Amino acid sequence: MIVLVRHGQTAANADGLLLGRADPPLTELGHRQAAAIAGALTNPGAVITSPLLRARQTAAAFGLPVVEDERWIELDYGDYDGRPAADVPAEVWAQWRRDVTFTPPGGESLADLGERVRGACEALHAQARDEDVVVVSHVSPIKAAIAWGLGVGDEVAWRLYCGVATISRIGINDRGPVLISFNESRHLDALDA
């Protein structure tokens, strides 16, 4: 099974900023979320992570060797990275939602992100048939992996919500990938108490 983990909270996430290739650390809550994720996922066979700090810090909570894979890095928002979503002009949002090949100034298209994530998923296919492979990543790559699992196009990303520190699972069987769960958050319940 491919177990997709979105990293824990950062200050930028908490402030509602677009967070692509900027590299802030986890907050104190983010570290507690990472520990809760690791406690919920017992006996992973492997842990793979995006090279960005927030993902690496989340992956470290497993206490296992971690492999960095550039293909799991967040979408490059280009000129909009680190800015509030409200700063993106309405016509840019409209074009982005209408065209998966649209590239924001200085950034990356959803189609390009989808291609690299599909390659990463295919590379894990055989290993994930035999063991749980935890992949610590970001909202956009996780959505792209879900699209791969469902056999749908990258445009589905705009119809998915993936919360901070959530878990999603893609099973691998003889017929291919199967979505088992999406956006699990029960492991975070104790943090809210």
C-alpha positions as CSV (number, residue, x, y, z in Angstrom):
1,M,0.0,0.0,0.0
2,I,1.1,3.6,-0.7
3,V,0.3,5.6,2.4
4,L,0.3,9.3,1.6
5,V,1.0,11.7,4.5
6,R,0.6,15.4,4.3
7,H,3.2,17.1,6.5
8,G,2.4,18.8,9.8
9,Q,1.5,22.4,10.3
10,T,3.9,25.3,9.5
11,A,3.3,29.0,10.3
12,A,2.6,29.6,6.7
13,N,-0.1,27.0,6.6
14,A,-1.6,28.4,9.8
15,D,-1.7,31.8,8.2
16,G,-3.4,30.6,5.0
17,L,-0.4,31.3,2.7
18,L,0.3,29.5,-0.5
19,L,3.2,27.3,0.4
20,G,5.1,25.7,-2.5
21,R,8.9,25.6,-2.6
22,A,9.4,28.0,0.4
23,D,10.9,25.9,3.1
24,P,9.7,26.8,6.6
25,P,9.9,24.4,9.6
26,L,7.0,22.7,11.4
27,T,5.4,24.6,14.2
28,E,5.2,23.0,17.7
29,L,1.8,21.7,16.8
30,G,3.2,20.4,13.5
31,H,5.7,18.3,15.4
32,R,2.9,16.9,17.6
33,Q,0.9,16.1,14.5
34,A,3.9,14.3,13.0
35,A,4.2,12.2,16.2
36,A,0.5,11.4,16.0
37,I,0.8,10.3,12.4
38,A,3.8,8.1,13.2
39,G,1.8,6.6,16.1
40,A,-1.1,5.8,13.8
41,L,0.9,4.1,11.1
42,T,2.6,1.1,12.6
43,N,5.2,-1.0,10.9
44,P,5.8,0.9,7.6
45,G,8.2,-1.0,5.3
46,A,9.7,2.2,4.0
47,V,9.5,6.0,4.4
48,I,9.9,8.3,1.5
49,T,9.8,12.1,1.7
50,S,9.8,15.3,-0.2
51,P,13.1,17.1,0.3
52,L,11.4,20.2,1.9
53,L,12.0,20.7,5.6
54,R,8.4,20.4,6.7
55,A,8.1,17.0,5.1
56,R,11.5,15.8,6.3
57,Q,10.6,16.8,9.9
58,T,7.3,14.9,9.6
59,A,9.1,11.8,8.2
60,A,11.7,11.9,11.0
61,A,8.9,11.2,13.5
62,F,8.8,7.6,12.3
63,G,12.3,7.0,13.6
64,L,13.2,5.0,10.5
65,P,15.6,5.6,7.6
66,V,14.1,8.1,5.2
67,V,14.7,8.3,1.5
68,E,14.2,11.8,-0.1
69,D,12.6,11.8,-3.6
70,E,12.4,15.1,-5.5
71,R,9.3,14.0,-7.3
72,W,7.2,14.4,-4.1
73,I,8.1,18.1,-3.7
74,E,5.2,20.6,-3.6
75,L,3.9,22.4,-6.7
76,D,6.0,25.4,-7.5
77,Y,3.6,28.4,-7.1
78,G,6.2,30.7,-8.6
79,D,5.6,34.4,-8.0
80,Y,2.6,33.5,-5.7
81,D,4.7,31.3,-3.3
82,G,4.3,32.6,0.3
83,R,1.5,34.9,-0.5
84,P,-2.1,34.8,0.6
85,A,-4.4,33.0,-1.8
86,A,-6.5,36.2,-1.9
87,D,-3.5,37.9,-3.6
88,V,-3.9,35.7,-6.7
89,P,-6.0,37.6,-9.2
90,A,-9.4,36.1,-9.9
91,E,-8.6,35.7,-13.6
92,V,-5.5,33.7,-12.7
93,W,-7.5,31.3,-10.5
94,A,-10.0,30.9,-13.3
95,Q,-7.3,30.1,-15.9
96,W,-5.6,27.7,-13.4
97,R,-8.9,25.8,-12.8
98,R,-9.8,25.7,-16.5
99,D,-6.4,24.5,-17.8
100,V,-4.1,22.0,-16.1
101,T,-1.3,23.1,-18.4
102,F,-1.4,26.7,-17.1
103,T,1.8,27.7,-15.4
104,P,1.7,30.6,-13.0
105,P,4.6,33.1,-13.5
106,G,7.8,31.4,-12.5
107,G,6.0,28.3,-11.4
108,E,4.8,24.8,-12.5
109,S,1.6,23.5,-14.1
110,L,-0.6,20.9,-12.5
111,A,0.0,18.7,-15.6
112,D,3.8,18.8,-15.0
113,L,3.3,18.0,-11.3
114,G,0.9,15.2,-12.2
115,E,3.4,13.6,-14.6
116,R,6.2,13.5,-12.1
117,V,4.0,12.2,-9.3
118,R,2.5,9.5,-11.6
119,G,6.1,8.4,-12.3
120,A,6.9,8.3,-8.6
121,C,3.7,6.2,-7.9
122,E,4.6,3.8,-10.7
123,A,8.1,3.4,-9.3
124,L,6.6,2.4,-5.9
125,H,4.0,0.0,-7.4
126,A,5.9,-3.3,-7.0
127,Q,7.2,-2.4,-3.5
128,A,3.8,-1.2,-2.3
129,R,2.3,-4.6,-3.3
130,D,4.4,-6.2,-0.6
131,E,4.6,-3.6,2.2
132,D,3.3,-0.3,3.3
133,V,5.3,2.5,1.8
134,V,4.8,5.8,3.6
135,V,5.2,8.9,1.4
136,V,5.4,12.2,3.3
137,S,4.5,15.0,0.9
138,H,2.3,18.0,0.3
139,V,-1.2,18.9,-0.8
140,S,-0.7,19.0,-4.6
141,P,1.4,15.9,-5.0
142,I,-1.0,13.9,-2.8
143,K,-3.9,15.1,-4.9
144,A,-2.0,14.0,-8.0
145,A,-1.3,10.6,-6.5
146,I,-5.0,10.2,-5.7
147,A,-5.8,11.1,-9.4
148,W,-3.3,8.3,-10.4
149,G,-5.0,5.9,-8.0
150,L,-8.4,6.7,-9.4
151,G,-7.2,6.7,-13.0
152,V,-8.5,10.3,-13.6
153,G,-7.0,13.5,-14.9
154,D,-5.1,16.2,-13.0
155,E,-8.2,18.5,-13.1
156,V,-9.7,16.5,-10.2
157,A,-7.2,18.3,-7.9
158,W,-9.6,21.3,-7.7
159,R,-12.3,19.0,-6.3
160,L,-10.2,17.5,-3.5
161,Y,-9.5,18.8,-0.1
162,C,-6.4,17.5,1.7
163,G,-5.9,18.8,5.2
164,V,-2.7,19.3,7.1
165,A,-1.3,16.2,8.7
166,T,-3.8,13.9,7.1
167,I,-3.4,10.3,5.8
168,S,-4.6,8.8,2.5
169,R,-4.1,5.2,1.3
170,I,-3.8,3.7,-2.1
171,G,-3.9,-0.1,-2.2
172,I,-2.1,-2.0,-4.9
173,N,-3.5,-5.3,-6.2
174,D,-3.3,-7.4,-9.4
175,R,-5.7,-5.0,-11.2
176,G,-3.8,-1.9,-10.2
177,P,-4.2,0.9,-7.7
178,V,-7.3,1.2,-5.6
179,L,-8.2,4.2,-3.3
180,I,-8.7,2.9,0.2
181,S,-9.0,6.1,2.1
182,F,-8.6,9.9,1.7
183,N,-7.9,12.7,4.1
184,E,-8.0,10.6,7.3
185,S,-7.7,12.8,10.4
186,R,-8.9,10.7,13.4
187,H,-5.3,10.4,14.6
188,L,-5.4,14.1,15.3
189,D,-8.4,14.0,17.6
190,A,-6.4,13.8,20.8
191,L,-4.5,17.0,19.7
192,D,-7.7,18.9,19.5
193,A,-8.8,17.9,23.0
